[in-house]
Structure formats: structure tokens, C-alpha cells
Amino acid sequence: MWSSTVTLLIVISLAALAVVAAPLAVRLFDRNAGWPLAALFLAGAVLLARELPGVSDGRPLEFSRVWVTDVVAPGMDVTFSLRGDALGLFFALLALVIGAVVFIYSAAYLPRRQGNTSFYTIMTAFTLSILLLVLADDVVMLFLAWELVSLASFMLIARSGSGGEAGSVRTLILTFIGGLTLLAAVSVAATAAGTTNLQEILASDFWSQRPELTVPVAVLVAVSAFTKSAQLPFHFWLPEAMAAATPVSAFLHAAAVVKAGIYLLLRFSTVFHDVAVWNALLIIVGMTTAVMSALFAVQKTDLKQLTAYSTVSHLGWIVATIGVGTPYALAAAVATSVAIGLANAARPSRRARAGRLRTDWWRHLAGGAGTLVAYTMVLVAVRRAPVGYVTMLRESSVVLGALAGWLWLHEGLGRRRAVASVVILVGLALLVAVGTG
């Protein structure tokens, strides 16, 4: 049996094998190529899952080989360095498992003999890029993987035809802006720390000794993450990305681009959690995005657009929770990430009819309740109110959210919208009581 130190290399190799094998698999199985490709991802997920007990005990997986010598300065080598700590393995498993589910769904969703080679090749490359991003332990590798994710998302959206061309270009421009800010941030950090190793940079003393560098780097990292996680004012690319095929949008929302931004925030929260500018920026931008996107979502009748704005709203709450910076808040952000990822992966638009949202009563209940329960999660993370009080409040939020969601989304709104507004305000007033009580 191989050593745990090469587990990460094997997982990356399986993902790379999927990229190389995708054209041949499509040639042999056409759209059913999703099954063998999903099997490769699931095999990688099993290998990582077997290492979870050791990682939980503080023994992260590591693999490192010198890649380029003296690239930044004499003695500063760039390494092909992988590190699987708890955070990295969490997002890697999220990408592999949800990627496998999306590929299995694609085997039944895609048309026969119509461009499936490009779809599976780019999707497997997309998954490989995400794995490299979340497992990278060198900031040069981190940046390269970040840009590969941007390129892969651009190509997936652009292949949807004329309807996705404009959105794909805007997505590329926005994510490249985030790439430039990330490049500036990691360049400053690597120069100050004297190394490109991510863990050594995060453990460096210059963060506390040189606050004139810490604050600008924190802002640059936050802006980079905002572009990927669709936060205001960079939010509009995600709804436009819905022009892509349903498996693509499911993967974009659940495990790929948007989670790259969340991962970056969580990774750098190690050094920025007590930086006031970082806390204020994430909380203000996150909560503004959450509220505004929820308002946009309830006005949509197209299922894909509603899903997109709903995702942006939930991402806003996750970003705001990360901005709080406490261990409880960060744990809540991670738990919400996996919940939203699983929910979005299971949203194929089979219930869309002629591009319009069906008025199923349960959909309205879930939509309204889900948003208000998210308010409770964030506020509990901030204040940690008594359990009994929170339980009572959560139940009230579900009832009020369900009623408000039904009133807002049901056909023939009329005066119901005004009533729904009152209901939402009452629910928010109860939830704010958690933060001030």
C-alpha cells in the first residue's frame, strides 16, 4: 500500500487522467462517458476520505517537489507543493463528489452526438483546476490554478452558443480582475515573507509587524474572492452564466467557481480574522449582497435566474459569516457551504416549464423559509444566543418565511406583495433580536 504522502498526487493524477481520457470516453460511450469519468472522481474521493481521521488528528497530507529554482529571488524556489489539511480536503471532497454527481446526471441530460467531447473535456479540466486550487501549498500554484478556473468557466459558458457569448466574456473579464488583485496580494506577501510556500507565508511574523502591508493585502484578497463568489458589485456574472447547460450551471454554483472565492476567504482568515478592515469589508459586502440578491430573486419567474440570485444571496451570508472571524462563525460558513453546494447540485431544471417557474406550493415554502433561516444562522454565529430562544426563533422564521415566500412568488400577486413585505419585516425584526438580545 502506498504512503499517505503520495495520496494527494494520486488524486490529482486521477483527475488529470479524466481530462486525458475524456475524448476517448466520449468516442466510445458518447454522452454516457459521464459514468466512467464520474468513477475516477469517486475513486479520488474515496482515497481522500480514508485519510480524514489522520487529518482530523492534525496530520495533514503533504507532497512537494521543486518546480522552478530561484524564480523570485536567489534561494526562493517555486515548488509543486500539495497540502491536504482539513479545509483543503473538505473543498476537494466537495468538488469530487458533486463533480461525480453532475457527470452522472450529464450522461442522461446531454444530447447524443452533439459536442459532448468539448463538454466532458472542459468539465474534467475544470474539476482538476479546482483540486489544484484547494490543495495548493505554493502561492504560484494557487494563482495558476485560480486562472485555470477562470479560463475553464469562460469556455464552458461560451460553448452554450450565442446566448452565452456576452456573459462568458464578462465572466472572463471580472474573474481576470480578481486574478490581478490576487497576483498583487500573493506577490507582496511572498516578498515580505521571503518564500512562496503558502503555510510559511500564513505563519510569517510580518502580518503583525508590518500592518501597513497587512491591510492592503487583506483588501486585495477580499476583492479577489468577491469576483469569484459573485459579491456586489461583481455579482452579475453568475446569473449570466445560467445560459450554459444545466450541468454546467449546477457545477458552477455548487462546487466550482463560487466555492473558489469562499475557499480563498477561509484560507486567509487565519491571518485576517482580527483585522478590522477585513471584518468590516466582508460583513458589509456580504450582507448587502445577501439582501439585494434575495430581493432580485423573488422578482424572477425564470427558474434558472431565480436559482442564480438565490445562490448569490446565500453566498453573501457565507461571506458575512466569514467576516465575523470567530471559530463558531467559520464553522457555520463551512457547514453552510456544503449545504448550499449539495442543494445547488440537485437543482436540474426538470420542473421548469416553457422557461417559467411552476407555482408549486412547496417551492414557495422552501424559498421563503430558506432565506430567513439563513438570517438566523448568521446571527446565531455572531451572538450565540441561548439554545431555547434560537429554537423558538428558528421555528418562527420558518413559518414567516414560508408565508412570505408564497405571497411573493405566487401568481397574481396584487396586494399580496405589500402583505408579504410586512411579514418579512416582522421576521427580520425577530431575527435582529438575536443579535441585540
C-alpha positions as CSV (number, residue, x, y, z in Angstrom):
1,M,0.0,0.0,0.0
2,W,1.3,3.4,-0.9
3,S,2.3,6.0,1.7
4,S,-0.3,8.7,2.7
5,T,2.2,11.3,1.4
6,V,1.5,10.4,-2.2
7,T,-2.3,10.2,-1.8
8,L,-2.6,13.8,-3.0
9,L,-0.5,13.1,-6.0
10,I,-2.6,10.0,-6.9
11,V,-5.8,12.0,-6.5
12,I,-4.5,14.8,-8.8
13,S,-3.3,12.1,-11.3
14,L,-6.8,10.5,-11.4
15,A,-8.3,14.0,-12.2
16,A,-5.6,14.5,-14.9
17,L,-6.4,11.0,-16.3
18,A,-10.0,12.0,-16.5
19,V,-9.1,15.0,-18.6
20,V,-6.9,12.9,-21.0
21,A,-9.4,10.1,-21.2
22,A,-12.5,12.3,-21.8
23,P,-12.2,12.5,-25.6
24,L,-11.7,8.7,-25.9
25,A,-14.5,8.0,-23.4
26,V,-16.9,10.2,-25.5
27,R,-15.8,8.4,-28.6
28,L,-16.6,5.0,-27.1
29,F,-19.7,5.9,-25.0
30,D,-20.9,9.2,-26.3
31,R,-22.9,11.0,-23.6
32,N,-22.6,8.0,-21.3
33,A,-18.9,8.9,-20.9
34,G,-20.1,10.7,-17.7
35,W,-20.2,7.3,-15.9
36,P,-16.5,6.2,-16.2
37,L,-15.3,9.8,-15.6
38,A,-17.5,10.0,-12.5
39,A,-16.0,6.7,-11.3
40,L,-12.5,8.3,-11.5
41,F,-13.7,11.2,-9.4
42,L,-15.3,9.0,-6.9
43,A,-12.2,6.9,-6.6
44,G,-10.3,10.1,-5.7
45,A,-12.9,11.0,-3.2
46,V,-12.6,7.6,-1.5
47,L,-8.8,7.9,-1.3
48,L,-9.2,11.3,0.4
49,A,-12.0,10.2,2.7
50,R,-9.8,7.4,4.0
51,E,-7.2,10.0,5.2
52,L,-9.8,12.1,7.1
53,P,-9.1,10.5,10.5
54,G,-5.4,11.3,10.4
55,V,-6.0,14.8,9.0
56,S,-8.5,15.4,11.8
57,D,-5.8,14.4,14.3
58,G,-3.5,17.1,13.0
59,R,-1.5,15.1,10.4
60,P,-2.1,16.8,7.0
61,L,-1.2,15.2,3.8
62,E,1.8,16.7,2.0
63,F,3.6,16.3,-1.2
64,S,6.3,18.7,-2.5
65,R,8.8,18.7,-5.4
66,V,10.9,21.7,-6.6
67,W,9.4,23.0,-9.8
68,V,11.4,26.1,-10.7
69,T,14.5,27.3,-8.9
70,D,15.4,30.9,-8.0
71,V,12.3,32.2,-9.8
72,V,11.5,35.1,-7.4
73,A,15.0,35.7,-5.9
74,P,18.0,33.6,-5.2
75,G,17.0,30.8,-2.9
76,M,13.3,31.3,-3.5
77,D,12.1,28.2,-5.4
78,V,8.6,27.6,-6.7
79,T,7.5,24.1,-5.8
80,F,4.8,21.8,-6.9
81,S,3.5,21.6,-3.4
82,L,0.2,20.0,-2.3
83,R,-1.2,20.1,1.2
84,G,-4.3,18.4,2.4
85,D,-5.4,19.8,5.7
86,A,-9.0,19.8,6.9
87,L,-10.0,22.8,4.9
88,G,-8.3,21.7,1.7
89,L,-9.7,18.1,1.9
90,F,-13.2,19.5,2.6
91,F,-13.3,21.5,-0.6
92,A,-11.6,18.8,-2.6
93,L,-14.2,16.2,-1.5
94,L,-16.9,18.7,-2.3
95,A,-15.6,19.2,-5.8
96,L,-15.0,15.5,-6.4
97,V,-18.4,14.2,-5.1
98,I,-20.5,16.9,-6.6
99,G,-18.5,16.7,-9.8
100,A,-19.2,13.0,-10.0
101,V,-22.9,13.6,-9.4
102,V,-23.0,16.2,-12.1
103,F,-21.3,13.9,-14.6
104,I,-23.7,11.1,-13.9
105,Y,-26.6,13.5,-14.4
106,S,-24.9,14.7,-17.7
107,A,-25.0,11.1,-19.0
108,A,-28.8,11.4,-19.2
109,Y,-29.1,15.1,-19.8
110,L,-26.8,15.8,-22.8
111,P,-28.0,15.2,-26.4
112,R,-26.5,12.4,-28.3
113,R,-23.6,13.0,-30.7
114,Q,-23.7,16.8,-30.3
115,G,-20.4,18.4,-28.9
116,N,-20.1,16.1,-25.9
117,T,-16.3,15.8,-26.3
118,S,-15.8,19.5,-25.6
119,F,-18.2,19.4,-22.7
120,Y,-16.6,16.5,-20.9
121,T,-13.0,17.6,-21.6
122,I,-13.6,21.1,-20.2
123,M,-15.6,19.9,-17.3
124,T,-12.9,17.4,-16.2
125,A,-10.3,20.2,-16.7
126,F,-12.5,22.4,-14.5
127,T,-12.5,19.8,-11.7
128,L,-8.7,19.4,-11.9
129,S,-8.3,23.1,-11.7
130,I,-10.4,23.3,-8.5
131,L,-8.5,20.4,-6.9
132,L,-5.2,22.2,-7.7
133,L,-6.5,25.4,-6.2
134,V,-7.8,24.0,-2.9
135,L,-4.8,21.7,-2.4
136,A,-2.0,24.1,-3.5
137,D,0.6,24.9,-0.9
138,D,2.5,27.3,-3.0
139,V,1.1,30.7,-3.9
140,V,2.4,30.5,-7.5
141,M,0.4,27.2,-7.9
142,L,-2.5,28.8,-6.2
143,F,-2.5,31.7,-8.6
144,L,-2.1,29.5,-11.7
145,A,-5.0,27.2,-10.6
146,W,-7.1,30.3,-9.9
147,E,-6.6,31.5,-13.5
148,L,-7.3,28.0,-14.9
149,V,-10.6,28.0,-13.1
150,S,-11.4,31.3,-14.8
151,L,-10.5,30.0,-18.2
152,A,-12.5,26.8,-17.8
153,S,-15.6,28.7,-16.7
154,F,-15.3,31.0,-19.7
155,M,-15.1,28.1,-22.1
156,L,-18.0,26.2,-20.5
157,I,-20.3,29.3,-20.7
158,A,-19.1,30.3,-24.2
159,R,-19.9,26.8,-25.6
160,S,-23.6,27.3,-24.9
161,G,-23.8,29.4,-28.1
162,S,-24.8,32.9,-28.9
163,G,-26.9,33.2,-25.7
164,G,-23.8,32.7,-23.6
165,E,-21.1,34.7,-25.5
166,A,-21.7,38.0,-23.8
167,G,-22.0,36.5,-20.4
168,S,-18.8,34.4,-20.9
169,V,-16.8,37.5,-21.9
170,R,-18.0,39.5,-18.9
171,T,-17.3,36.5,-16.6
172,L,-13.8,36.3,-18.0
173,I,-13.1,40.0,-17.5
174,L,-14.4,40.0,-14.0
175,T,-12.5,36.9,-12.9
176,F,-9.3,38.2,-14.5
177,I,-9.7,41.4,-12.5
178,G,-9.8,39.2,-9.4
179,G,-6.8,37.3,-10.7
180,L,-4.8,40.5,-11.0
181,T,-5.7,41.5,-7.4
182,L,-4.8,38.0,-6.2
183,L,-1.4,38.2,-8.1
184,A,-0.7,41.6,-6.4
185,A,-1.6,40.2,-3.0
186,V,0.4,37.0,-3.1
187,S,3.4,38.9,-4.7
188,V,3.5,41.3,-1.8
189,A,3.0,38.5,0.8
190,A,5.7,36.3,-0.8
191,T,8.2,39.1,-1.0
192,A,7.6,40.1,2.6
193,A,7.8,36.5,3.9
194,G,10.7,35.5,1.7
195,T,9.0,32.4,0.4
196,T,6.3,31.2,-1.9
197,N,5.1,28.4,0.4
198,L,1.6,29.2,1.5
199,Q,1.8,27.8,5.0
200,E,5.0,29.7,5.7
201,I,3.5,32.9,4.4
202,L,0.5,32.5,6.7
203,A,2.7,31.7,9.6
204,S,5.1,34.6,9.0
205,D,5.6,37.4,11.5
206,F,5.3,40.3,9.1
207,W,1.5,40.3,9.3
208,S,1.7,41.6,12.9
209,Q,4.9,43.5,12.5
210,R,4.0,45.4,9.3
211,P,0.3,46.4,9.4
212,E,0.9,48.8,6.6
213,L,1.2,45.7,4.4
214,T,-1.4,43.6,6.1
215,V,-4.4,45.8,5.4
216,P,-3.8,46.3,1.7
217,V,-3.1,42.6,1.2
218,A,-6.4,41.8,3.1
219,V,-8.3,44.1,0.8
220,L,-6.8,42.7,-2.3
221,V,-7.5,39.1,-1.2
222,A,-11.1,40.1,-0.4
223,V,-11.7,41.7,-3.8
224,S,-10.3,38.7,-5.5
225,A,-12.7,36.4,-3.6
226,F,-15.6,38.8,-4.3
227,T,-15.1,38.4,-8.1
228,K,-15.3,34.6,-7.8
229,S,-18.0,34.4,-5.2
230,A,-20.3,36.8,-7.1
231,Q,-20.5,39.5,-4.4
232,L,-21.7,43.0,-5.2
233,P,-20.7,44.8,-7.4
234,F,-19.3,41.7,-9.2
235,H,-22.5,39.6,-8.8
236,F,-24.0,39.9,-12.3
237,W,-21.7,37.3,-13.9
238,L,-23.4,34.4,-12.1
239,P,-26.9,34.9,-13.4
240,E,-25.5,35.4,-16.9
241,A,-23.6,32.1,-16.5
242,M,-27.0,30.4,-16.4
243,A,-27.1,30.5,-20.2
244,A,-24.8,27.4,-20.0
245,A,-26.2,23.9,-19.9
246,T,-27.8,22.8,-16.7
247,P,-25.0,20.5,-15.6
248,V,-22.5,23.4,-16.1
249,S,-24.6,25.9,-14.1
250,A,-25.1,23.3,-11.3
251,F,-21.4,22.7,-11.1
252,L,-20.6,26.4,-11.2
253,H,-23.0,27.1,-8.4
254,A,-22.3,24.1,-6.2
255,A,-18.6,23.3,-6.2
256,A,-16.6,25.2,-8.7
257,V,-16.1,29.0,-9.2
258,V,-18.2,30.4,-6.4
259,K,-16.6,28.0,-3.9
260,A,-13.1,29.1,-5.0
261,G,-13.8,32.5,-3.6
262,I,-15.2,31.1,-0.4
263,Y,-12.1,28.9,0.0
264,L,-9.8,31.8,-0.5
265,L,-11.5,33.8,2.2
266,L,-11.4,30.9,4.6
267,R,-7.8,30.1,3.9
268,F,-6.6,33.7,4.6
269,S,-8.9,34.2,7.6
270,T,-6.1,32.6,9.5
271,V,-4.2,35.9,9.4
272,F,-7.0,38.4,8.7
273,H,-9.7,37.3,11.2
274,D,-8.8,40.1,13.6
275,V,-8.1,42.8,11.0
276,A,-10.9,45.4,11.4
277,V,-10.9,46.4,7.7
278,W,-11.2,42.7,6.7
279,N,-14.1,42.1,9.1
280,A,-16.0,45.2,8.1
281,L,-15.5,44.7,4.4
282,L,-16.7,41.1,4.4
283,I,-19.7,41.8,6.7
284,I,-20.9,44.9,4.8
285,V,-20.4,43.5,1.3
286,G,-21.7,40.0,2.2
287,M,-24.9,41.2,3.9
288,T,-25.6,43.8,1.2
289,T,-25.2,41.1,-1.4
290,A,-27.4,38.7,0.5
291,V,-30.3,41.2,0.9
292,M,-30.2,42.7,-2.5
293,S,-29.9,39.4,-4.3
294,A,-32.8,38.0,-2.3
295,L,-34.9,40.9,-3.5
296,F,-33.8,40.3,-7.1
297,A,-34.6,36.6,-6.7
298,V,-38.2,37.0,-5.6
299,Q,-39.0,39.0,-8.7
300,K,-37.8,36.3,-11.1
301,T,-40.1,33.9,-12.8
302,D,-37.4,32.1,-14.7
303,L,-36.2,29.1,-12.7
304,K,-32.5,29.5,-13.6
305,Q,-32.4,33.2,-12.8
306,L,-34.2,32.6,-9.5
307,T,-31.6,29.9,-8.7
308,A,-28.7,32.1,-9.6
309,Y,-29.8,35.1,-7.4
310,S,-30.7,32.7,-4.6
311,T,-27.2,31.3,-4.8
312,V,-25.7,34.8,-4.8
313,S,-27.8,35.6,-1.7
314,H,-26.6,32.5,0.2
315,L,-23.0,33.3,-0.8
316,G,-23.4,36.7,0.7
317,W,-24.4,35.3,4.0
318,I,-21.4,32.9,3.9
319,V,-19.1,35.8,3.2
320,A,-20.6,37.9,6.0
321,T,-20.2,35.0,8.4
322,I,-16.5,34.6,7.5
323,G,-16.1,38.3,8.1
324,V,-17.2,37.7,11.8
325,G,-14.0,35.7,12.2
326,T,-14.8,33.6,15.3
327,P,-14.3,29.8,15.2
328,Y,-18.1,29.4,15.5
329,A,-18.7,31.7,12.6
330,L,-16.1,30.0,10.4
331,A,-17.6,26.6,11.3
332,A,-21.0,27.9,10.3
333,A,-19.6,29.2,7.0
334,V,-18.1,25.8,6.2
335,A,-21.3,23.9,7.1
336,T,-23.4,26.3,5.0
337,S,-21.1,25.9,2.1
338,V,-21.6,22.2,1.9
339,A,-25.4,22.5,2.4
340,I,-25.7,25.1,-0.4
341,G,-23.4,23.0,-2.6
342,L,-25.5,19.9,-2.2
343,A,-28.7,21.8,-2.7
344,N,-27.5,23.5,-5.9
345,A,-26.1,20.3,-7.3
346,A,-29.6,18.8,-7.1
347,R,-31.4,21.5,-8.9
348,P,-31.7,20.3,-12.5
349,S,-34.5,22.3,-14.2
350,R,-36.8,19.4,-14.8
351,R,-39.6,21.3,-13.2
352,A,-39.2,24.3,-15.5
353,R,-42.0,24.6,-18.0
354,A,-41.5,26.8,-21.1
355,G,-38.8,28.7,-19.2
356,R,-41.2,29.8,-16.5
357,L,-41.3,28.9,-12.8
358,R,-44.0,26.5,-11.9
359,T,-46.1,27.6,-8.9
360,D,-45.7,24.5,-6.8
361,W,-46.7,25.4,-3.2
362,W,-43.7,23.6,-1.7
363,R,-41.2,25.6,-3.8
364,H,-42.6,28.8,-2.4
365,L,-42.4,27.5,1.1
366,A,-38.8,26.4,0.7
367,G,-37.7,29.6,-1.0
368,G,-39.1,31.9,1.6
369,A,-38.2,29.8,4.6
370,G,-34.6,29.1,3.4
371,T,-33.7,32.7,3.2
372,L,-34.9,33.7,6.6
373,V,-33.4,30.6,8.3
374,A,-30.1,31.8,6.8
375,Y,-30.5,35.1,8.7
376,T,-30.9,33.0,11.9
377,M,-27.7,31.0,11.2
378,V,-25.6,34.1,10.6
379,L,-26.9,36.0,13.7
380,V,-26.5,32.9,15.9
381,A,-22.9,32.7,14.7
382,V,-22.4,36.3,15.8
383,R,-24.2,36.3,19.1
384,R,-24.6,32.6,20.1
385,A,-28.0,33.2,21.7
386,P,-29.5,30.7,24.1
387,V,-30.5,27.4,22.5
388,G,-34.1,27.6,23.5
389,Y,-34.5,31.1,22.3
390,V,-32.9,30.3,19.0
391,T,-35.1,27.2,18.5
392,M,-38.2,29.2,19.1
393,L,-36.9,31.9,16.7
394,R,-36.0,29.4,14.0
395,E,-39.4,27.9,14.0
396,S,-41.0,31.4,13.8
397,S,-38.7,32.2,10.9
398,V,-39.7,29.0,9.0
399,V,-43.4,29.9,9.3
400,L,-43.0,33.6,8.5
401,G,-40.5,32.8,5.6
402,A,-42.9,30.2,4.2
403,L,-45.8,32.6,4.2
404,A,-43.7,35.4,2.8
405,G,-42.3,33.2,0.1
406,W,-45.7,32.0,-1.0
407,L,-47.1,35.6,-1.1
408,W,-44.1,36.9,-3.1
409,L,-43.9,34.1,-5.6
410,H,-47.4,33.0,-6.2
411,E,-49.1,34.1,-9.5
412,G,-51.5,37.0,-9.2
413,L,-49.5,39.0,-6.7
414,G,-51.7,42.1,-6.4
415,R,-51.9,43.4,-2.9
416,R,-50.2,40.3,-1.5
417,R,-46.8,41.8,-2.1
418,A,-47.5,44.5,0.4
419,V,-48.6,41.9,2.9
420,A,-45.6,39.9,2.2
421,S,-43.3,42.9,2.9
422,V,-44.9,43.3,6.3
423,V,-44.4,39.6,7.1
424,I,-40.7,39.7,6.0
425,L,-40.1,42.8,8.1
426,V,-41.7,41.1,11.2
427,G,-39.5,38.1,10.6
428,L,-36.4,40.2,10.3
429,A,-37.3,42.1,13.5
430,L,-37.4,38.8,15.3
431,L,-34.1,37.7,13.9
432,V,-32.4,41.0,14.7
433,A,-33.4,40.4,18.3
434,V,-30.9,37.6,18.4
435,G,-28.1,40.0,17.5
436,T,-29.2,42.6,20.1
437,G,-30.7,40.5,22.8
